[in-house]
Amino acid sequence: MLDTYRECYRKDLLDSVVPFWLKHSLDHECGGYFTCLDRDGTVFDTKKYLWLQGRAIWMFARLYNEVERRQEWLDAATLGVEFIRKHMWDEKGRVYFSLTREGKPFFYQRKPYAAVFCMMGLLEYYKATGERVYFDEAVDLYWRIGEWVKNPALMDRPVLEGAPSLSNLANVMVLAGMTLELMPVHDDPRYLQVLQQAAEGVVRHYLPDRRILIENVPLSGERIDEWPEGRLFSPGHSIEVAWFLLHLLERLPDESLRRLALDAIEGSLEMGWDPEYGGLYYFMDIQGKPTLQLEASMKLWWVHTEAIYALVLAYTLTHEPRWLEWLERVHTYAYQHFADPEYGEWFGYCDRYGKVTHTLKGGSYKGFFHVPRSLLFSIQRLESA
């Protein structure tokens, strides 16, 4: 069974997903990558979204570093690195959200996530080339991102009187993720402190009665469950952070946190799975009230890729049959509804009933990242099982 999954993921990654993006996303004229691609790879928006530029750099460089040192993968990463280093910065040293095809600023989002993935792309490219300039830029950006998360006013997001101080699960995840990327190549005792704080942050978001990680929690004791933001649960985020925690625990072992992470994976699957039509919901309200997100009942590609890898990881760590049972369920749903054997890659968006709602293979949020990362990580874990 494990061999079947491994070969499926390897074939999908190397024969379908990677070739699709190599063929259609590289902008050899202006640099960087097109990410808004229709089903057959046709470009429908030429803007360059920087968090997807960074993600693609990271993915191409990671393939080069850990699968095979193919020059075309390194060249693809170089195309993105040269583009973002030239165009991504605003006058305050922050990172734009999107640019025109040529690299002119188009939109600035007052969140740190574009910078997060540009940092990761620069770091992985350093691992591929050994050129110190990329490492220095990545580390400098890493510490700036930490400050932006602590003080949103630095990103022009003032703290308003009526807004409580919140911990956001995505911020916990990205700080841990960047740190785990840095630690194998840079020895700095502060990284362990960041990981410890991230682990504490995960615990803060954990609801033991439901065995899930909730999106937002107050930092100073206020009740926020009268607002939708305080009741918001994203099965995909909860599962993704749980497997991040398992990675973190390879650096800071803790058996109680290991049990929490595994419980969060299972609890999120149990609560997030649609028992009538299959698949995992995008968003849910933990009290069963309406969500503000009108797309909450949709089934999205990345939620299922995160679940696939989390389940592979959980099984290879524990060898408990329950994880294989869930893997079969999630894998079957994903390959029946998202994978496109005709043109390659995966569709991104299905309605609750499993019907594809958008033919696109990439957009302003979907790029060369979640599918190939899940496939690569799953292959690597299954090979080491």
C-alpha positions in Angstrom: 0.0 0.0 0.0 2.7 2.5 0.9 4.6 1.7 -2.3 1.4 2.4 -4.3 1.1 5.9 -2.7 4.8 6.7 -3.1 4.8 5.8 -6.8 1.5 7.7 -7.3 2.9 10.8 -5.7 6.3 10.5 -7.5 4.6 10.2 -10.9 2.2 13.0 -10.2 5.0 15.3 -9.1 7.6 14.6 -11.8 5.3 13.8 -14.8 2.4 16.1 -14.2 2.8 18.9 -11.7 6.4 20.1 -12.2 6.2 19.9 -16.0 3.0 22.0 -16.0 4.6 24.9 -14.2 7.9 24.6 -16.1 6.1 24.9 -19.4 3.5 27.6 -18.6 4.7 29.8 -15.7 8.2 30.9 -16.5 8.3 34.5 -17.9 11.6 34.5 -19.8 10.9 38.0 -21.1 10.3 40.0 -17.9 11.5 37.5 -15.2 9.6 35.8 -12.5 6.5 33.6 -12.9 3.0 33.8 -14.2 0.7 32.1 -11.7 -2.7 32.9 -13.1 -3.0 30.0 -15.4 -6.2 28.4 -16.9 -6.7 24.7 -17.2 -4.4 24.3 -20.2 -1.8 26.7 -18.9 -3.0 29.8 -20.7 -2.2 33.0 -18.8 -5.2 35.0 -17.8 -3.5 37.6 -15.6 0.0 38.8 -16.1 0.5 40.3 -12.6 3.2 38.8 -10.4 2.0 37.9 -6.9 5.1 38.0 -4.6 4.1 35.4 -2.1 3.7 33.0 -5.1 6.9 34.1 -6.6 8.7 33.3 -3.3 6.9 29.9 -3.1 7.9 28.9 -6.6 11.5 29.9 -6.0 11.5 27.8 -2.9 9.9 24.8 -4.7 12.2 24.8 -7.7 15.3 25.2 -5.5 14.0 22.5 -3.1 13.6 20.1 -6.0 17.1 20.9 -7.1 18.5 20.5 -3.6 16.7 17.3 -2.6 15.4 15.4 -5.7 17.9 15.9 -8.5 20.4 18.6 -9.5 18.6 19.4 -12.7 19.9 22.6 -14.3 16.4 23.5 -15.5 15.1 23.6 -11.9 18.0 25.8 -10.8 17.5 28.0 -13.8 13.8 28.3 -13.0 14.6 29.3 -9.4 17.2 31.9 -10.7 14.5 33.5 -12.9 12.4 34.2 -9.8 15.2 35.2 -7.5 16.5 37.8 -9.9 13.0 39.2 -10.4 12.1 39.6 -6.7 15.4 41.0 -5.6 15.0 43.7 -8.2 11.4 44.6 -7.7 9.9 43.4 -4.4 10.9 46.2 -1.9 9.0 49.3 -1.1 10.7 52.4 0.2 10.5 51.2 3.9 12.0 47.8 3.2 8.7 46.0 3.1 7.5 43.6 0.4 4.7 44.4 -2.0 1.9 41.9 -2.5 1.7 42.2 -6.3 3.5 43.7 -9.2 2.8 44.3 -12.9 4.4 41.8 -15.3 7.4 44.1 -15.7 7.8 44.6 -11.9 6.1 47.9 -11.2 4.3 48.0 -7.8 0.6 47.2 -8.1 -0.7 46.4 -4.6 0.6 46.5 -1.0 -1.0 44.2 1.5 -0.6 45.1 5.2 0.3 41.6 6.1 3.7 39.9 6.2 3.0 36.8 4.2 4.5 37.9 0.9 7.7 38.6 2.7 7.6 35.2 4.5 7.7 33.3 1.2 10.3 35.6 -0.4 12.5 34.9 2.6 12.0 31.2 2.2 12.8 31.4 -1.5 16.0 33.3 -1.0 17.1 30.9 1.7 16.5 27.8 -0.3 18.2 29.4 -3.3 21.2 30.0 -1.0 21.2 26.3 -0.2 21.3 25.6 -3.9 24.1 28.0 -4.8 26.1 28.6 -1.7 26.2 32.3 -2.5 26.2 34.2 0.8 24.3 37.3 -0.4 21.0 35.3 -0.6 21.5 34.0 2.9 22.2 37.4 4.3 19.1 38.8 2.7 17.0 36.0 3.9 18.1 36.3 7.5 17.7 40.0 7.5 14.2 39.6 6.2 13.4 36.9 8.8 14.1 39.2 11.7 12.1 42.1 10.1 9.1 39.8 9.6 9.3 38.9 13.3 9.0 42.6 14.1 6.2 43.1 11.7 4.2 40.3 13.3 4.8 41.7 16.8 4.0 45.3 15.8 1.5 45.5 12.9 1.8 49.3 12.9 5.1 48.8 11.1 3.0 47.5 8.2 0.6 50.4 8.4 -1.9 48.4 10.5 -2.6 50.6 13.5 -4.0 48.9 16.6 -7.5 50.3 17.1 -9.3 50.8 20.4 -12.0 48.3 19.9 -9.8 45.5 18.5 -8.5 43.0 21.1 -5.0 41.7 21.0 -5.2 38.4 19.2 -2.9 35.6 18.3 -3.4 34.5 14.7 -2.7 30.8 13.9 -1.1 31.7 10.6 1.5 33.9 12.3 2.4 31.1 14.6 2.8 28.8 11.7 5.0 31.0 9.5 7.3 32.0 12.2 7.9 28.3 13.0 8.2 27.4 9.4 10.9 30.0 8.6 12.8 29.1 11.7 12.8 25.4 10.8 14.1 26.3 7.4 17.0 28.4 8.9 18.2 26.0 11.6 19.9 23.4 9.4 22.2 26.1 7.9 22.6 28.7 10.6 23.4 28.2 14.3 21.8 31.0 16.3 20.5 30.2 19.9 17.6 32.6 19.3 16.0 30.2 16.9 15.2 27.7 19.7 13.5 30.5 21.6 11.3 31.3 18.5 10.4 27.6 18.3 9.5 27.4 21.9 7.3 30.4 21.6 5.7 28.9 18.5 5.0 25.7 20.4 3.4 27.7 23.2 1.4 29.5 20.5 0.0 26.3 19.1 -1.1 25.2 22.6 -2.9 28.5 23.0 -4.9 27.8 19.9 -5.8 24.2 20.8 -9.3 23.4 21.9 -8.9 20.1 23.8 -12.7 19.3 23.9 -12.8 19.4 20.1 -9.2 18.4 19.4 -8.7 21.2 16.8 -6.7 24.4 16.4 -8.8 27.5 16.2 -7.8 30.5 14.0 -7.9 33.3 16.5 -7.5 33.5 20.3 -7.2 36.5 22.6 -3.9 37.3 24.3 -5.3 39.1 27.3 -8.3 37.0 28.3 -11.2 38.7 26.6 -14.1 36.6 25.2 -14.3 36.9 21.5 -16.7 34.1 20.7 -19.5 36.6 20.2 -17.7 37.5 16.9 -17.3 35.1 13.9 -13.5 35.7 14.1 -13.5 34.1 17.5 -15.3 31.0 16.4 -13.5 30.4 13.1 -12.0 27.0 12.3 -10.1 26.1 9.2 -9.5 22.4 8.9 -6.7 22.9 6.5 -4.8 25.4 8.7 -5.4 23.2 11.8 -3.9 20.2 10.0 -1.0 22.1 8.5 0.0 23.6 11.8 -0.2 20.2 13.4 2.3 18.7 11.0 4.5 21.8 11.4 4.4 21.1 15.2 5.5 17.5 14.5 8.5 18.9 12.5 9.2 21.4 15.3 9.3 18.6 17.9 12.2 17.0 16.0 14.1 20.0 17.4 12.4 20.3 20.8 11.0 16.8 21.7 7.9 16.8 23.9 5.7 13.8 24.2 2.6 15.8 25.4 2.9 18.1 22.4 3.4 15.1 20.1 0.1 13.7 21.3 -1.5 17.1 20.9 -0.3 17.4 17.3 -1.6 13.9 16.4 -4.9 14.6 18.2 -5.3 17.9 16.3 -4.8 16.1 12.9 -7.5 13.5 13.8 -9.8 16.0 15.4 -9.6 18.3 12.5 -10.3 15.5 10.0 -13.3 14.3 12.1 -14.8 17.8 12.4 -13.8 19.1 9.0 -14.9 16.1 6.9 -18.2 16.4 5.0 -20.1 13.2 5.9 -22.6 13.6 3.1 -20.5 14.6 0.1 -17.0 13.9 1.2 -14.0 16.2 1.3 -12.9 18.7 3.8 -14.6 22.1 4.3 -12.7 25.3 3.9 -14.0 27.1 6.9 -16.4 26.3 9.8 -17.9 28.0 12.8 -17.3 25.9 15.9 -20.7 26.8 17.2 -22.5 25.9 13.9 -23.3 29.5 13.2 -22.9 31.2 9.8 -19.4 32.1 8.7 -18.6 35.4 7.1 -16.7 33.5 4.4 -19.2 32.7 1.7 -16.9 30.1 0.3 -16.8 28.2 3.6 -18.5 25.0 2.4 -16.2 24.8 -0.7 -13.6 22.1 -1.0 -10.1 23.5 -1.8 -7.0 21.8 -3.1 -4.6 22.9 -0.5 -6.7 21.7 2.4 -6.5 18.2 1.0 -2.8 18.3 0.1 -2.0 19.3 3.7 -4.1 16.4 5.0 -2.4 13.9 2.7 1.1 14.9 4.0 -0.1 15.1 7.6 -1.5 11.6 7.3 1.6 10.2 5.7 3.7 11.8 8.5 1.4 10.6 11.2 1.5 7.0 9.9 5.3 6.9 9.4 5.7 8.2 13.0 3.3 5.8 14.7 2.4 3.0 12.2 -1.2 3.1 13.5 -3.8 1.8 11.0 -6.2 4.7 11.7 -3.9 7.1 9.7 -3.9 4.8 6.7 -7.7 4.6 6.8 -7.9 8.4 6.7 -5.2 8.6 4.0 -7.2 6.3 1.7 -10.3 8.5 2.2 -8.5 11.8 1.6 -6.3 10.6 -1.2 -9.3 9.1 -3.1 -11.3 12.3 -2.8 -8.4 14.5 -3.9 -7.5 12.4 -6.9 -11.1 12.0 -8.0 -11.9 15.8 -7.8 -8.7 17.9 -8.1 -6.1 16.0 -10.2 -6.3 16.7 -13.9 -4.9 13.8 -15.9 -5.6 15.6 -19.2 -3.6 18.8 -18.8 -1.7 18.1 -15.6 -1.6 19.8 -12.2 -4.6 20.0 -10.0 -7.8 22.1 -10.1 -8.1 24.3 -7.0 -11.7 24.8 -6.2 -14.8 22.6 -6.0 -18.2 23.3 -4.5 -19.5 21.4 -1.6 -20.8 18.6 -3.9 -17.3 18.1 -5.5 -17.9 19.9 -8.8 -15.0 22.0 -10.1 -16.1 25.6 -9.9 -13.0 27.3 -11.5 -11.0 25.8 -14.4 -7.9 27.7 -13.3 -4.7 25.8 -12.2 -3.2 28.9 -10.6 -4.3 32.4 -9.5 -3.4 35.0 -6.9 -3.5 32.4 -4.2 -2.8 29.1 -5.9 0.6 28.6 -7.3 3.5 26.2 -7.6 3.6 25.2 -3.9 1.0 23.3 -2.0 0.6 20.4 -4.4 4.3 19.8 -5.1 5.3 20.4 -1.5 2.8 17.8 -0.3 3.9 15.3 -2.9 7.6 15.8 -2.3 7.3 15.6 1.5 5.1 12.6 1.3 7.5 10.8 -1.1 10.4 11.6 1.3 8.6 10.3 4.3 7.4 7.1 2.6 10.9 6.4 1.3 12.2 6.6 4.9 9.4 4.5 6.4 
